[in-house]
Amino acid sequence: MATTPTIAAMVTITGPTTGGNATVYPTSVGKPATSNINWGTGDTLANLTPTDTSGSITLYNDSTGTTDLVIDSSGYYT
């Protein structure tokens, strides 16, 4: 059975000016209905998310303030 390689991406939210949420997802699958990172003002939070087969992710910031998003590659899996 052939496997599809993927990259695991660690997404960290830091320094938000207001509470909010973000949805991070593999680009090719489309935006899900629910967020996967929820934060309050000043929080620093991280979440692991897979990429699609081309290594792409999409980030959607659904807050009224600003925040920094840090993305690290956490591993390559085959």
All heavy atoms as a GROMACS GRO file, in nm:
protein
  550
    1MET      N    1   0.084  -0.118   0.000
    1MET     CA    2   0.000   0.000   0.000
    1MET      C    3   0.089   0.124   0.000
    1MET      O    4   0.177   0.139   0.083
    1MET     CB    5  -0.090  -0.002   0.124
    1MET     CG    6  -0.184   0.114   0.128
    1MET     SD    7  -0.307   0.095   0.260
    1MET     CE    8  -0.240   0.208   0.380
    2ALA      N    9   0.067   0.215  -0.092
    2ALA     CA   10   0.145   0.340  -0.099
    2ALA      C   11   0.094   0.438   0.005
    2ALA      O   12  -0.026   0.443   0.034
    2ALA     CB   13   0.133   0.401  -0.238
    3THR      N   14   0.185   0.514   0.061
    3THR     CA   15   0.145   0.617   0.157
    3THR      C   16   0.172   0.754   0.098
    3THR      O   17   0.258   0.770   0.012
    3THR     CB   18   0.222   0.603   0.290
    3THR    OG1   19   0.362   0.613   0.262
    3THR    CG2   20   0.193   0.470   0.357
    4THR      N   21   0.098   0.850   0.146
    4THR     CA   22   0.115   0.988   0.101
    4THR      C   23   0.194   1.063   0.206
    4THR      O   24   0.152   1.068   0.322
    4THR     CB   25  -0.022   1.054   0.080
    4THR    OG1   26  -0.096   0.976  -0.012
    4THR    CG2   27  -0.006   1.195   0.027
    5PRO      N   28   0.308   1.120   0.170
    5PRO     CA   29   0.385   1.195   0.270
    5PRO      C   30   0.312   1.322   0.312
    5PRO      O   31   0.235   1.378   0.236
    5PRO     CB   32   0.515   1.228   0.198
    5PRO     CG   33   0.485   1.219   0.053
    5PRO     CD   34   0.371   1.121   0.039
    6THR      N   35   0.335   1.364   0.433
    6THR     CA   36   0.276   1.487   0.483
    6THR      C   37   0.372   1.553   0.580
    6THR      O   38   0.463   1.489   0.633
    6THR     CB   39   0.139   1.463   0.550
    6THR    OG1   40   0.078   1.589   0.576
    6THR    CG2   41   0.153   1.385   0.678
    7ILE      N   42   0.354   1.679   0.601
    7ILE     CA   43   0.431   1.755   0.698
    7ILE      C   44   0.338   1.793   0.811
    7ILE      O   45   0.223   1.833   0.788
    7ILE     CB   46   0.489   1.883   0.634
    7ILE    CG1   47   0.586   1.848   0.521
    7ILE    CG2   48   0.556   1.971   0.738
    7ILE    CD1   49   0.629   1.965   0.437
    8ALA      N   50   0.383   1.780   0.934
    8ALA     CA   51   0.306   1.826   1.049
    8ALA      C   52   0.352   1.967   1.080
    8ALA      O   53   0.471   1.993   1.093
    8ALA     CB   54   0.326   1.736   1.168
    9ALA      N   55   0.260   2.060   1.090
    9ALA     CA   56   0.292   2.200   1.117
    9ALA      C   57   0.242   2.239   1.256
    9ALA      O   58   0.126   2.216   1.288
    9ALA     CB   59   0.231   2.290   1.011
   10MET      N   60   0.330   2.297   1.336
   10MET     CA   61   0.292   2.350   1.466
   10MET      C   62   0.262   2.498   1.448
   10MET      O   63   0.349   2.575   1.405
   10MET     CB   64   0.404   2.331   1.568
   10MET     CG   65   0.370   2.382   1.707
   10MET     SD   66   0.235   2.293   1.786
   10MET     CE   67   0.314   2.137   1.820
   11VAL      N   68   0.138   2.538   1.476
   11VAL     CA   69   0.097   2.676   1.462
   11VAL      C   70   0.083   2.735   1.601
   11VAL      O   71   0.011   2.682   1.684
   11VAL     CB   72  -0.036   2.687   1.384
   11VAL    CG1   73  -0.080   2.832   1.373
   11VAL    CG2   74  -0.021   2.625   1.247
   12THR      N   75   0.154   2.846   1.627
   12THR     CA   76   0.149   2.912   1.758
   12THR      C   77   0.091   3.051   1.742
   12THR      O   78   0.131   3.127   1.654
   12THR     CB   79   0.290   2.922   1.820
   12THR    OG1   80   0.346   2.791   1.828
   12THR    CG2   81   0.286   2.985   1.957
   13ILE      N   82  -0.006   3.082   1.825
   13ILE     CA   83  -0.066   3.216   1.833
   13ILE      C   84   0.000   3.287   1.951
   13ILE      O   85   0.007   3.232   2.061
   13ILE     CB   86  -0.218   3.207   1.861
   13ILE    CG1   87  -0.289   3.122   1.756
   13ILE    CG2   88  -0.280   3.345   1.876
   13ILE    CD1   89  -0.292   3.180   1.618
   14THR      N   90   0.048   3.407   1.929
   14THR     CA   91   0.112   3.480   2.039
   14THR      C   92   0.085   3.630   2.025
   14THR      O   93   0.075   3.683   1.915
   14THR     CB   94   0.263   3.451   2.045
   14THR    OG1   95   0.318   3.511   2.162
   14THR    CG2   96   0.337   3.500   1.923
   15GLY      N   97   0.067   3.695   2.138
   15GLY     CA   98   0.049   3.840   2.141
   15GLY      C   99  -0.082   3.892   2.088
   15GLY      O  100  -0.087   4.003   2.033
   16PRO      N  101  -0.194   3.820   2.102
   16PRO     CA  102  -0.320   3.872   2.048
   16PRO      C  103  -0.368   3.994   2.127
   16PRO      O  104  -0.355   3.999   2.248
   16PRO     CB  105  -0.418   3.756   2.063
   16PRO     CG  106  -0.363   3.673   2.173
   16PRO     CD  107  -0.214   3.690   2.166
   17THR      N  108  -0.421   4.092   2.055
   17THR     CA  109  -0.471   4.214   2.119
   17THR      C  110  -0.613   4.199   2.170
   17THR      O  111  -0.658   4.280   2.250
   17THR     CB  112  -0.462   4.333   2.022
   17THR    OG1  113  -0.538   4.304   1.905
   17THR    CG2  114  -0.317   4.362   1.984
   18THR      N  115  -0.685   4.098   2.121
   18THR     CA  116  -0.820   4.067   2.168
   18THR      C  117  -0.837   3.915   2.166
   18THR      O  118  -0.759   3.844   2.104
   18THR     CB  119  -0.929   4.128   2.076
   18THR    OG1  120  -0.917   4.070   1.946
   18THR    CG2  121  -0.919   4.278   2.068
   19GLY      N  122  -0.942   3.865   2.230
   19GLY     CA  123  -0.973   3.724   2.221
   19GLY      C  124  -1.020   3.690   2.082
   19GLY      O  125  -1.066   3.777   2.006
   20GLY      N  126  -1.008   3.565   2.044
   20GLY     CA  127  -1.054   3.524   1.912
   20GLY      C  128  -1.028   3.379   1.886
   20GLY      O  129  -1.002   3.301   1.978
   21ASN      N  130  -1.033   3.342   1.761
   21ASN     CA  131  -1.006   3.204   1.721
   21ASN      C  132  -0.953   3.201   1.580
   21ASN      O  133  -0.967   3.297   1.504
   21ASN     CB  134  -1.132   3.118   1.735
   21ASN     CG  135  -1.241   3.160   1.641
   21ASN    OD1  136  -1.233   3.134   1.522
   21ASN    ND2  137  -1.343   3.227   1.692
   22ALA      N  138  -0.888   3.091   1.548
   22ALA     CA  139  -0.835   3.070   1.414
   22ALA      C  140  -0.869   2.929   1.370
   22ALA      O  141  -0.883   2.838   1.453
   22ALA     CB  142  -0.685   3.092   1.410
   23THR      N  143  -0.879   2.913   1.241
   23THR     CA  144  -0.898   2.782   1.181
   23THR      C  145  -0.776   2.757   1.094
   23THR      O  146  -0.743   2.838   1.008
   23THR     CB  147  -1.026   2.777   1.098
   23THR    OG1  148  -1.135   2.819   1.180
   23THR    CG2  149  -1.053   2.639   1.045
   24VAL      N  150  -0.707   2.647   1.120
   24VAL     CA  151  -0.589   2.608   1.044
   24VAL      C  152  -0.617   2.470   0.986
   24VAL      O  153  -0.656   2.379   1.059
   24VAL     CB  154  -0.464   2.603   1.134
   24VAL    CG1  155  -0.340   2.574   1.052
   24VAL    CG2  156  -0.447   2.734   1.212
   25TYR      N  157  -0.600   2.455   0.855
   25TYR     CA  158  -0.641   2.331   0.792
   25TYR      C  159  -0.562   2.306   0.664
   25TYR      O  160  -0.508   2.399   0.604
   25TYR     CB  161  -0.791   2.334   0.762
   25TYR     CG  162  -0.835   2.453   0.678
   25TYR    CD1  163  -0.846   2.443   0.541
   25TYR    CD2  164  -0.861   2.576   0.737
   25TYR    CE1  165  -0.885   2.552   0.464
   25TYR    CE2  166  -0.900   2.686   0.662
   25TYR     CZ  167  -0.911   2.672   0.525
   25TYR     OH  168  -0.948   2.780   0.449
   26PRO      N  169  -0.553   2.178   0.621
   26PRO     CA  170  -0.490   2.148   0.493
   26PRO      C  171  -0.566   2.218   0.381
   26PRO      O  172  -0.689   2.206   0.372
   26PRO     CB  173  -0.502   1.995   0.482
   26PRO     CG  174  -0.523   1.947   0.622
   26PRO     CD  175  -0.598   2.057   0.690
   27THR      N  176  -0.497   2.291   0.298
   27THR     CA  177  -0.560   2.374   0.196
   27THR      C  178  -0.655   2.295   0.105
   27THR      O  179  -0.765   2.340   0.076
   27THR     CB  180  -0.453   2.445   0.112
   27THR    OG1  181  -0.374   2.525   0.200
   27THR    CG2  182  -0.513   2.533   0.005
   28SER      N  183  -0.615   2.178   0.063
   28SER     CA  184  -0.694   2.102  -0.035
   28SER      C  185  -0.826   2.048   0.019
   28SER      O  186  -0.912   2.011  -0.060
   28SER     CB  187  -0.611   1.987  -0.091
   28SER     OG  188  -0.580   1.895   0.012
   29VAL      N  189  -0.845   2.046   0.151
   29VAL     CA  190  -0.970   1.990   0.204
   29VAL      C  191  -1.077   2.095   0.228
   29VAL      O  192  -1.192   2.061   0.253
   29VAL     CB  193  -0.947   1.909   0.335
   29VAL    CG1  194  -0.852   1.795   0.311
   29VAL    CG2  195  -0.902   1.997   0.447
   30GLY      N  196  -1.044   2.221   0.221
   30GLY     CA  197  -1.142   2.327   0.244
   30GLY      C  198  -1.160   2.358   0.391
   30GLY      O  199  -1.126   2.278   0.479
   31LYS      N  200  -1.214   2.476   0.419
   31LYS     CA  201  -1.229   2.525   0.557
   31LYS      C  202  -1.336   2.448   0.632
   31LYS      O  203  -1.451   2.443   0.590
   31LYS     CB  204  -1.263   2.674   0.555
   31LYS     CG  205  -1.269   2.738   0.692
   31LYS     CD  206  -1.294   2.889   0.678
   31LYS     CE  207  -1.305   2.955   0.811
   31LYS     NZ  208  -1.440   2.941   0.868
   32PRO      N  209  -1.299   2.390   0.747
   32PRO     CA  210  -1.400   2.322   0.829
   32PRO      C  211  -1.491   2.423   0.899
   32PRO      O  212  -1.462   2.543   0.904
   32PRO     CB  213  -1.317   2.243   0.930
   32PRO     CG  214  -1.185   2.311   0.935
   32PRO     CD  215  -1.166   2.377   0.801
   33ALA      N  216  -1.598   2.375   0.957
   33ALA     CA  217  -1.697   2.462   1.021
   33ALA      C  218  -1.654   2.512   1.158
   33ALA      O  219  -1.712   2.608   1.210
   33ALA     CB  220  -1.830   2.389   1.033
   34THR      N  221  -1.554   2.448   1.219
   34THR     CA  222  -1.514   2.487   1.354
   34THR      C  223  -1.368   2.531   1.358
   34THR      O  224  -1.286   2.489   1.278
   34THR     CB  225  -1.532   2.370   1.453
   34THR    OG1  226  -1.454   2.259   1.408
   34THR    CG2  227  -1.677   2.328   1.464
   35SER      N  228  -1.337   2.617   1.455
   35SER     CA  229  -1.199   2.663   1.474
   35SER      C  230  -1.120   2.556   1.548
   35SER      O  231  -1.178   2.467   1.612
   35SER     CB  232  -1.196   2.793   1.554
   35SER     OG  233  -1.248   2.772   1.683
   36ASN      N  234  -0.988   2.563   1.543
   36ASN     CA  235  -0.906   2.469   1.619
   36ASN      C  236  -0.805   2.536   1.711
   36ASN      O  237  -0.729   2.468   1.777
   36ASN     CB  238  -0.841   2.364   1.529
   36ASN     CG  239  -0.761   2.424   1.417
   36ASN    OD1  240  -0.753   2.544   1.401
   36ASN    ND2  241  -0.703   2.339   1.336
   37ILE      N  242  -0.806   2.670   1.716
   37ILE     CA  243  -0.728   2.744   1.816
   37ILE      C  244  -0.817   2.859   1.866
   37ILE      O  245  -0.865   2.939   1.787
   37ILE     CB  246  -0.597   2.803   1.759
   37ILE    CG1  247  -0.508   2.693   1.700
   37ILE    CG2  248  -0.521   2.877   1.867
   37ILE    CD1  249  -0.382   2.747   1.634
   38ASN      N  250  -0.840   2.864   1.997
   38ASN     CA  251  -0.922   2.969   2.058
   38ASN      C  252  -0.839   3.034   2.167
   38ASN      O  253  -0.781   2.965   2.249
   38ASN     CB  254  -1.049   2.907   2.119
   38ASN     CG  255  -1.129   2.834   2.014
   38ASN    OD1  256  -1.189   2.894   1.927
   38ASN    ND2  257  -1.128   2.702   2.021
   39TRP      N  258  -0.836   3.168   2.171
   39TRP     CA  259  -0.749   3.237   2.267
   39TRP      C  260  -0.816   3.357   2.330
   39TRP      O  261  -0.914   3.409   2.279
   39TRP     CB  262  -0.620   3.280   2.199
   39TRP     CG  263  -0.640   3.382   2.091
   39TRP    CD1  264  -0.651   3.518   2.107
   39TRP    CD2  265  -0.654   3.359   1.951
   39TRP    NE1  266  -0.670   3.581   1.986
   39TRP    CE2  267  -0.672   3.484   1.888
   39TRP    CE3  268  -0.652   3.245   1.872
   39TRP    CZ2  269  -0.688   3.498   1.751
   39TRP    CZ3  270  -0.669   3.259   1.735
   39TRP    CH2  271  -0.686   3.384   1.677
   40GLY      N  272  -0.756   3.400   2.440
   40GLY     CA  273  -0.794   3.525   2.506
   40GLY      C  274  -0.684   3.628   2.486
   40GLY      O  275  -0.575   3.596   2.438
   41THR      N  276  -0.710   3.751   2.523
   41THR     CA  277  -0.612   3.859   2.508
   41THR      C  278  -0.481   3.820   2.576
   41THR      O  279  -0.480   3.779   2.691
   41THR     CB  280  -0.666   3.988   2.570
   41THR    OG1  281  -0.790   4.021   2.505
   41THR    CG2  282  -0.569   4.104   2.552
   42GLY      N  283  -0.371   3.831   2.503
   42GLY     CA  284  -0.238   3.807   2.558
   42GLY      C  285  -0.196   3.661   2.568
   42GLY      O  286  -0.085   3.632   2.609
   43ASP      N  287  -0.282   3.567   2.530
   43ASP     CA  288  -0.247   3.424   2.537
   43ASP      C  289  -0.138   3.387   2.438
   43ASP      O  290  -0.119   3.453   2.335
   43ASP     CB  291  -0.368   3.337   2.506
   43ASP     CG  292  -0.468   3.328   2.619
   43ASP    OD1  293  -0.436   3.374   2.731
   43ASP    OD2  294  -0.579   3.276   2.595
   44THR      N  295  -0.069   3.278   2.468
   44THR     CA  296   0.020   3.211   2.372
   44THR      C  297  -0.021   3.066   2.370
   44THR      O  298  -0.015   2.998   2.473
   44THR     CB  299   0.167   3.226   2.411
   44THR    OG1  300   0.203   3.364   2.408
   44THR    CG2  301   0.258   3.149   2.316
   45LEU      N  302  -0.067   3.018   2.256
   45LEU     CA  303  -0.118   2.881   2.242
   45LEU      C  304  -0.063   2.818   2.114
   45LEU      O  305  -0.038   2.888   2.016
   45LEU     CB  306  -0.271   2.881   2.234
   45LEU     CG  307  -0.345   2.941   2.353
   45LEU    CD1  308  -0.491   2.961   2.318
   45LEU    CD2  309  -0.331   2.850   2.473
   46ALA      N  310  -0.050   2.686   2.116
   46ALA     CA  311  -0.003   2.614   1.997
   46ALA      C  312  -0.096   2.500   1.964
   46ALA      O  313  -0.165   2.446   2.052
   46ALA     CB  314   0.138   2.563   2.021
   47ASN      N  315  -0.096   2.461   1.837
   47ASN     CA  316  -0.177   2.349   1.792
   47ASN      C  317  -0.107   2.283   1.673
   47ASN      O  318  -0.056   2.352   1.585
   47ASN     CB  319  -0.317   2.396   1.752
   47ASN     CG  320  -0.415   2.282   1.740
   47ASN    OD1  321  -0.386   2.169   1.771
   47ASN    ND2  322  -0.535   2.315   1.695
   48LEU      N  323  -0.107   2.152   1.671
   48LEU     CA  324  -0.047   2.076   1.562
   48LEU      C  325  -0.151   2.052   1.455
   48LEU      O  326  -0.265   2.015   1.485
   48LEU     CB  327   0.005   1.943   1.618
   48LEU     CG  328   0.086   1.856   1.523
   48LEU    CD1  329   0.219   1.925   1.489
   48LEU    CD2  330   0.114   1.722   1.588
   49THR      N  331  -0.114   2.073   1.329
   49THR     CA  332  -0.207   2.049   1.220
   49THR      C  333  -0.134   1.982   1.104
   49THR      O  334  -0.017   2.011   1.080
   49THR     CB  335  -0.273   2.181   1.172
   49THR    OG1  336  -0.376   2.152   1.078
   49THR    CG2  337  -0.173   2.275   1.109
   50PRO      N  338  -0.200   1.890   1.033
   50PRO     CA  339  -0.138   1.829   0.916
   50PRO      C  340  -0.147   1.923   0.797
   50PRO      O  341  -0.228   2.016   0.795
   50PRO     CB  342  -0.220   1.704   0.893
   50PRO     CG  343  -0.354   1.739   0.945
   50PRO     CD  344  -0.331   1.831   1.062
   51THR      N  345  -0.064   1.898   0.698
   51THR     CA  346  -0.072   1.972   0.572
   51THR      C  347  -0.137   1.882   0.468
   51THR      O  348  -0.160   1.763   0.492
   51THR     CB  349   0.068   2.013   0.523
   51THR    OG1  350   0.142   1.895   0.494
   51THR    CG2  351   0.140   2.096   0.627
   52ASP      N  352  -0.165   1.939   0.352
   52ASP     CA  353  -0.212   1.852   0.244
   52ASP      C  354  -0.090   1.789   0.176
   52ASP      O  355   0.024   1.810   0.219
   52ASP     CB  356  -0.304   1.926   0.147
   52ASP     CG  357  -0.239   2.041   0.073
   52ASP    OD1  358  -0.114   2.048   0.069
   52ASP    OD2  359  -0.312   2.124   0.018
   53THR      N  360  -0.111   1.712   0.072
   53THR     CA  361  -0.001   1.638   0.010
   53THR      C  362   0.104   1.728  -0.055
   53THR      O  363   0.216   1.684  -0.078
   53THR     CB  364  -0.054   1.538  -0.094
   53THR    OG1  365  -0.131   1.608  -0.192
   53THR    CG2  366  -0.137   1.430  -0.028
   54SER      N  367   0.070   1.854  -0.081
   54SER     CA  368   0.170   1.946  -0.137
   54SER      C  369   0.240   2.026  -0.027
   54SER      O  370   0.322   2.112  -0.055
   54SER     CB  371   0.104   2.042  -0.237
   54SER     OG  372   0.016   2.130  -0.169
   55GLY      N  373   0.205   1.999   0.102
   55GLY     CA  374   0.267   2.071   0.213
   55GLY      C  375   0.201   2.203   0.246
   55GLY      O  376   0.256   2.285   0.317
   56SER      N  377   0.078   2.224   0.197
   56SER     CA  378   0.010   2.352   0.215
   56SER      C  379  -0.091   2.348   0.329
   56SER      O  380  -0.160   2.249   0.349
   56SER     CB  381  -0.065   2.392   0.088
   56SER     OG  382   0.025   2.410  -0.018
   57ILE      N  383  -0.098   2.462   0.402
   57ILE     CA  384  -0.204   2.484   0.500
   57ILE      C  385  -0.262   2.622   0.477
   57ILE      O  386  -0.198   2.709   0.417
   57ILE     CB  387  -0.156   2.472   0.646
   57ILE    CG1  388  -0.045   2.572   0.676
   57ILE    CG2  389  -0.117   2.331   0.681
   57ILE    CD1  390  -0.005   2.579   0.823
   58THR      N  391  -0.383   2.642   0.524
   58THR     CA  392  -0.448   2.772   0.518
   58THR      C  393  -0.479   2.814   0.661
   58THR      O  394  -0.522   2.732   0.742
   58THR     CB  395  -0.577   2.765   0.434
   58THR    OG1  396  -0.543   2.728   0.302
   58THR    CG2  397  -0.649   2.899   0.433
   59LEU      N  398  -0.455   2.942   0.691
   59LEU     CA  399  -0.485   2.997   0.823
   59LEU      C  400  -0.592   3.104   0.808
   59LEU      O  401  -0.580   3.193   0.724
   59LEU     CB  402  -0.359   3.062   0.882
   59LEU     CG  403  -0.244   2.968   0.902
   59LEU    CD1  404  -0.127   3.010   0.817
   59LEU    CD2  405  -0.208   2.963   1.047
   60TYR      N  406  -0.697   3.093   0.889
   60TYR     CA  407  -0.805   3.191   0.888
   60TYR      C  408  -0.816   3.250   1.028
   60TYR      O  409  -0.850   3.180   1.123
   60TYR     CB  410  -0.936   3.124   0.846
   60TYR     CG  411  -1.054   3.217   0.847
   60TYR    CD1  412  -1.072   3.307   0.742
   60TYR    CD2  413  -1.144   3.217   0.951
   60TYR    CE1  414  -1.180   3.395   0.743
   60TYR    CE2  415  -1.252   3.304   0.953
   60TYR     CZ  416  -1.269   3.392   0.848
   60TYR     OH  417  -1.375   3.478   0.850
   61ASN      N  418  -0.784   3.378   1.044
   61ASN     CA  419  -0.791   3.448   1.172
   61ASN      C  420  -0.928   3.513   1.183
   61ASN      O  421  -0.957   3.608   1.112
   61ASN     CB  422  -0.679   3.552   1.182
   61ASN     CG  423  -0.686   3.634   1.309
   61ASN    OD1  424  -0.761   3.605   1.401
   61ASN    ND2  425  -0.605   3.738   1.315
   62ASP      N  426  -1.010   3.462   1.273
   62ASP     CA  427  -1.146   3.514   1.291
   62ASP      C  428  -1.154   3.592   1.423
   62ASP      O  429  -1.221   3.553   1.516
   62ASP     CB  430  -1.247   3.400   1.290
   62ASP     CG  431  -1.391   3.450   1.288
   62ASP    OD1  432  -1.414   3.564   1.243
   62ASP    OD2  433  -1.479   3.376   1.332
   63SER      N  434  -1.080   3.703   1.429
   63SER     CA  435  -1.085   3.789   1.547
   63SER      C  436  -1.086   3.934   1.502
   63SER      O  437  -1.050   3.965   1.388
   63SER     CB  438  -0.966   3.763   1.640
   63SER     OG  439  -0.846   3.811   1.584
   64THR      N  440  -1.124   4.023   1.591
   64THR     CA  441  -1.129   4.165   1.556
   64THR      C  442  -0.996   4.234   1.581
   64THR      O  443  -0.977   4.347   1.538
   64THR     CB  444  -1.238   4.236   1.637
   64THR    OG1  445  -1.213   4.217   1.776
   64THR    CG2  446  -1.376   4.180   1.602
   65GLY      N  447  -0.905   4.168   1.650
   65GLY     CA  448  -0.775   4.228   1.680
   65GLY      C  449  -0.666   4.171   1.593
   65GLY      O  450  -0.691   4.105   1.491
   66THR      N  451  -0.544   4.193   1.635
   66THR     CA  452  -0.428   4.139   1.563
   66THR      C  453  -0.361   4.034   1.650
   66THR      O  454  -0.374   4.034   1.773
   66THR     CB  455  -0.327   4.249   1.529
   66THR    OG1  456  -0.280   4.310   1.650
   66THR    CG2  457  -0.389   4.354   1.438
   67THR      N  458  -0.286   3.947   1.586
   67THR     CA  459  -0.208   3.846   1.656
   67THR      C  460  -0.092   3.804   1.568
   67THR      O  461  -0.095   3.826   1.446
   67THR     CB  462  -0.293   3.723   1.693
   67THR    OG1  463  -0.218   3.638   1.780
   67THR    CG2  464  -0.339   3.646   1.572
   68ASP      N  465   0.011   3.748   1.629
   68ASP     CA  466   0.121   3.690   1.553
   68ASP      C  467   0.097   3.541   1.540
   68ASP      O  468   0.059   3.475   1.637
   68ASP     CB  469   0.255   3.716   1.623
   68ASP     CG  470   0.292   3.862   1.625
   68ASP    OD1  471   0.269   3.931   1.524
   68ASP    OD2  472   0.345   3.909   1.727
   69LEU      N  473   0.119   3.488   1.421
   69LEU     CA  474   0.108   3.344   1.395
   69LEU      C  475   0.247   3.294   1.360
   69LEU      O  476   0.311   3.346   1.268
   69LEU     CB  477   0.013   3.318   1.278
   69LEU     CG  478  -0.130   3.361   1.296
   69LEU    CD1  479  -0.204   3.360   1.163
   69LEU    CD2  480  -0.200   3.268   1.395
   70VAL      N  481   0.294   3.196   1.433
   70VAL     CA  482   0.426   3.136   1.408
   70VAL      C  483   0.401   2.994   1.360
   70VAL      O  484   0.330   2.918   1.426
   70VAL     CB  485   0.511   3.137   1.537
   70VAL    CG1  486   0.647   3.076   1.509
   70VAL    CG2  487   0.523   3.277   1.594
   71ILE      N  488   0.462   2.957   1.249
   71ILE     CA  489   0.443   2.823   1.193
   71ILE      C  490   0.577   2.753   1.188
   71ILE      O  491   0.673   2.804   1.129
   71ILE     CB  492   0.382   2.829   1.053
   71ILE    CG1  493   0.250   2.907   1.057
   71ILE    CG2  494   0.361   2.689   0.997
   71ILE    CD1  495   0.196   2.942   0.922
   72ASP      N  496   0.586   2.636   1.252
   72ASP     CA  497   0.706   2.554   1.251
   72ASP      C  498   0.673   2.418   1.192
   72ASP      O  499   0.567   2.362   1.220
   72ASP     CB  500   0.758   2.530   1.394
   72ASP     CG  501   0.802   2.658   1.462
   72ASP    OD1  502   0.887   2.728   1.405
   72ASP    OD2  503   0.751   2.687   1.571
   73SER      N  504   0.764   2.363   1.115
   73SER     CA  505   0.750   2.226   1.068
   73SER      C  506   0.788   2.134   1.182
   73SER      O  507   0.898   2.142   1.237
   73SER     CB  508   0.840   2.202   0.947
   73SER     OG  509   0.835   2.066   0.912
   74SER      N  510   0.697   2.046   1.220
   74SER     CA  511   0.722   1.956   1.334
   74SER      C  512   0.762   1.816   1.291
   74SER      O  513   0.795   1.734   1.374
   74SER     CB  514   0.596   1.948   1.420
   74SER     OG  515   0.568   2.073   1.476
   75GLY      N  516   0.757   1.788   1.164
   75GLY     CA  517   0.797   1.655   1.119
   75GLY      C  518   0.749   1.626   0.978
   75GLY      O  519   0.657   1.690   0.929
   76TYR      N  520   0.814   1.532   0.917
   76TYR     CA  521   0.779   1.486   0.783
   76TYR      C  522   0.748   1.338   0.793
   76TYR      O  523   0.831   1.260   0.842
   76TYR     CB  524   0.896   1.510   0.686
   76TYR     CG  525   0.870   1.465   0.546
   76TYR    CD1  526   0.793   1.542   0.461
   76TYR    CD2  527   0.923   1.346   0.499
   76TYR    CE1  528   0.769   1.502   0.330
   76TYR    CE2  529   0.900   1.304   0.369
   76TYR     CZ  530   0.823   1.382   0.286
   76TYR     OH  531   0.798   1.342   0.157
   77TYR      N  532   0.630   1.298   0.752
   77TYR     CA  533   0.586   1.161   0.767
   77TYR      C  534   0.556   1.097   0.633
   77TYR      O  535   0.500   1.161   0.544
   77TYR     CB  536   0.458   1.155   0.852
   77TYR     CG  537   0.476   1.222   0.986
   77TYR    CD1  538   0.444   1.356   1.004
   77TYR    CD2  539   0.530   1.152   1.093
   77TYR    CE1  540   0.461   1.418   1.127
   77TYR    CE2  541   0.548   1.213   1.215
   77TYR     CZ  542   0.514   1.346   1.232
   77TYR     OH  543   0.534   1.407   1.352
   78THR      N  544   0.597   0.972   0.619
   78THR     CA  545   0.566   0.899   0.495
   78THR      C  546   0.495   0.771   0.529
   78THR      O  547   0.494   0.724   0.639
   78THR     CB  548   0.693   0.866   0.414
   78THR    OG1  549   0.780   0.787   0.494
   78THR    CG2  550   0.760   0.992   0.368
   0.00000   0.00000   0.00000
